């Protein structure tokens, strides 16, 4: 490898692809490969229990010439496997990393070379990862891969703590507390009204 080579690191769990059925899974992987352009090679990491022999992902990855990195479930297991591979190719001379993930853990790659991102349109990306990326490529999900074809959750985790909305301007130090209080009151009133309407409807139904 040389410094101009680019490798593609795919965090399949973060991209919301591991739980997809075969047809939409293939469509998304092919879309990512097309968006990546010329690369030296691609590696995809995903977690599955070691006693789970049913792994449709590995065969599809092989067909698409993507090296599979299957790891046991654990905290950041897929991310750590990809980072380990990145360090390996860095030792071989690679300095360009194209990352298919929005997880902030990959900000570590900035210490190894140039970082670019491949993420879906509308996918939230960890702030610290955006800060180190030279470019963020926003990719449109392929058509014909609706959410109901997924076998599980399809919302990725960015690895960052979700932002908390700020209180309204001019609310003062107690604004946030008052906002939470009013939200709680509104919620309680909404529940009470809902119960009242349900009670009225049930009484009418008995007439």
Secondary structure as UniProt FT lines:
FT   TURN            3..4
FT   STRAND          6..11
FT   TURN            12..16
FT   TURN            18..19
FT   HELIX           22..36
FT   STRAND          41..47
FT   TURN            50..51
FT   HELIX           56..63
FT   TURN            64..65
FT   STRAND          67..71
FT   TURN            75..76
FT   HELIX           77..91
FT   TURN            92..93
FT   STRAND          96..100
FT   HELIX           104..111
FT   STRAND          114..120
FT   TURN            121..122
FT   HELIX           127..132
FT   STRAND          135..139
FT   TURN            143..144
FT   HELIX           147..149
FT   TURN            169..170
FT   TURN            173..174
FT   HELIX           175..206
//
